[in-house]
Amino acid sequence: MSTTTIAPRDEVIHLDHTESREARRARLSSGGLMAGIGLVLLILAFRTKGEAQYALSGYFDAVQLPTFSLPGLATVLVCGLITLAVGVGFLSGRLNARLRTGAAALAGIAVMLGLSTWAAAGVGLPFQVSNQLAGTIALATPLVLGTLGGVLCENSGVVNVAIEGQFLVAAFTAATVGSVTKSIPMALVAAMIAGVLMAAMLAVFAIRYIVDQVVLGVVLNLFASGLTGFIFDQLVQPNSGALNSAPIMQAIPIPVLSAIPLL
């Protein structure tokens, strides 16, 4: 016969949250990184002289936005203190998940502003914000798309380390097919087929033959590099006029966003 003890209604029950080892390691590594960057910014602050100018428009933009200045020493010093404080907050473990997300975003902005101010202070030429933003978006877009593909593979149970090889084979195929057909849609379709074939190789060896997925991804990257390099040297380079003159996609104006001068 067993008995059950029921706690009084007015008794407060405290539930302790236990942090996993992986979460603790991620928190400490992130906090240590931000604290280290904050200390670097504090050192750079005392080596910063003059003001940093920020230009919101390029020299040849149709709409010229104003240029503003920030004091170099004060800006880098404040950014360093903010980054250091966020890092200490991560290391202490007193920030919950929501506060960590906001604090990490604040630290990221502080790091970018601090480093750009340190680089542009006292130079005399304004820092081109619009050009940097456009270059960041252009370079980050394929990386983000590849990262999303890797996340999908992780959720399906396959570690895809061959994303770089898939990019390389798809880009090489698109350039070659586009040069031959002079058609951007045909080049895009060919790139998709090439990427799917590389993904099929990864799936066959990883799922059917249970090959180590990390080693397989490295091998496929080397295979893609060697294959495209060999075809380029033997076929494309001697006939560069016919096989290396793909059409270039034109910019597509997005409604509303394309009318914003900074973007």
N, C-alpha and C positions, 0 to 999 in steps of 0.2 A: 504493500500500500504506500503510495507516494503522496506527499503534501506539497502544495503550491503556496508560496508566500506572495501576497499582493501588496505592493508598496502603497503607502497612503497617497491620496490624490494631490495633496499639497507638497509632496516631496519633489524636488527638482532633480532631474536626471541629466548628468553631463556626459556627452558623448565626445570622446577624444578622437581627433583625426590623425591617422597614422600616415606619414609620408613614405612613399615607396623609395627604394634605393635608387631607381632610375630617375625619379622626379627630383630627389635630393641632389643627385649628381648634376642634373641639368641646371637646377637652381644655383648651385654653388659655382659651376663653371660659368654660367651667364653673369652672375654677380661679380666673380673675380675678373672677368673680361671687362665689364663696364667700369669697375673700380680702377683697373689698370689704365683704361683709356682716359678716365677722368683725371688720374694723376699725370698722364702725359699732357693733357690739355692744360693743366695747371702749370706745368713746366713751360709749355709753349707760350702761355699767357704773358709771362714776364719777358719773353723775347719778341713780343709783338709790339710794333710801333706804328703810329699813324692810324688812319681810318681805312675801312674797307668799303668800297663802293660796289653796289649791286645794281645792275641794269636789267630791267624786266623785259626789254625788247632788244632785238638784234639791230645791227647798224642799218640793214637794208629792209627791215620790216615796214609794212605800209602804215601800221599804227604804232607810234612811238609812245611807250609808257614811261613814266618818270623813273629817274635813277635816285636811289637813296643811299645814305652812308651810315655806317655803324662804327662806334669807337672800338678799335682793335683790342686793346688790353682789357677793357671792361667786358666786352662780349665774350671773348675766349675764356676769361676768368669765370664768368657766370655759367657758361656752358660746361666748363670743367667741374664746377661745384655741383651742378645738377646731375651730371653723369656719375660723379663720385657718390653722391647721396643715394641715387638709385641703386648703384652697385652695392653699397653698404646695406640698403634695405633688402636686397635679394639675399645677401649673405646672412643677415640676421634671421631671416625666415618669418618676419612679422607681417609680411604683405600677403594678402590672400590672392587668389587667382585673378580676380577682376582688377585689383590694384596693380598686380604685376604687369598685366597687359598694358594698362595705361601708362605705368611708369616706364616700361620698356619702350613704348612709342615716344614718350617725352625724351628719354635718353637718346634715342636714335636721331631725333630732330636736333637735340643739343650737340651731338657729335658732328653731324653734317654742318650745322651752322658754325660751330667752333672751328673746325678744320678749314672750312672755306674762308672764314674771316681771317684766320691766321695766314692763309696763303695769299689773300688779296690785300691785306693791310699794308699800306705804304707803297704799293706798286704803282699807283697812279692810273692804271687801266681798270675799268669797271669789270666786275665778274658777271659774265653773261648767263643769267639765270635761265632764260628761255632756251638757249642753245644746249645748256647742260640738261635741262628737263627733256628736250626732244631726243638727245643722244641716249639718255638713260632709258626712256621708254622704248626706243628702237632696239637697244641692246638687251633690255630685260625681258621683252615680250617673248622671244623664242626660248629663253631660259625658263620663264614661268610656265610656258606650254609644256616643255619637257619635264619640268617638275611635277606638273599635274598628271602627266602620263605615268611618271614613276609612282605617284601616290595611288593611282588606279591599280597598277601592278602590285603594289604592296598590299592593298586591300584584297586582291584576288589570291594572295599567297605566293607570289613570285617576286623575287628581288631582281629588278631590272637595272643592271649596271651598264647595259649596252645602249643607253639612250644617245650617247655621243656618236656611236657608230651608226645608229639609225639616222640621226641628223645628217651625218656625213654622206652616207649612201643616198639618202633622199635628195639632198642638195645637189650632189654630183649628177644624179639622174635627171633632176629638173633642169639643170643647166644644159646638159647634153641634149635632152629631148627638145627643150625650148629652142636651142640653136638650130636643130634640124627642122623642126616644124614651124618655127616662128610663132608659136601659139602658146600663150600663157596658160589657158585652161588645160591643154594637153600636157604641159610641163608639170602642172600641179597634180594632175591625175597620175602621171608617171611617178612623181615623188611619193604619193600615197601608196602606190603599189610596191615601190622599193622598200618603204618603211614597213609595210605589212609583211613582206618576205623576210626582212630581218627579224621582225617580231616572231614570225613563224619558226625560224631557226632557233630562237631562244626558247620558244614554247616546246618544240619537239625534244630538244636535248635536256631541258630542265624538268619537264613533266613526264615525257615518255621514257627517257633513259636515266632520270634522276641524277643528272650531272650537277656538281656543286655550282650554285647559281652565281656566286660572286666570281669564281674563276671563269665560268662560262661567259659572263659579261665582259670581263677583261679580254678574253680570247676573241670575242666578237668585235670588240673595238679595234683590236690589232688587225683582225681580218678585214674590217671595213677600211682602215687606213692603208693597209697594203694593197687591197684590191683597187681602190680608187686611185692610189698613187701609180700603180702599174698601168692601169688603163689610160691615165692622163699622160704618162710619159710615152707610151707606145702608140696611142691612137689620137688623143685630143691635141697634145702639143704640136705634133707635125701638121695637123689640119685645124689650127686654131681659128682660121677664118670661117670655117664651116661648122665646127663643133664647139667653139668657145665664144659665141656671139649671141647669147640668149637675149630675148627682149626683156626690158625692165618694167616692172609694174609701176603704174602711176599712183600718185597719192589719191585716196578716195576721201572726199570731204564728208565728215560725219555731221549731221544736222545739230545745231546749237553749239556743239563742242568746237567745230571748225570756225565759228564766229568769235570765239574768245581769243583776244590778242595773245595772251601769255601762252596758251596751249597751241 
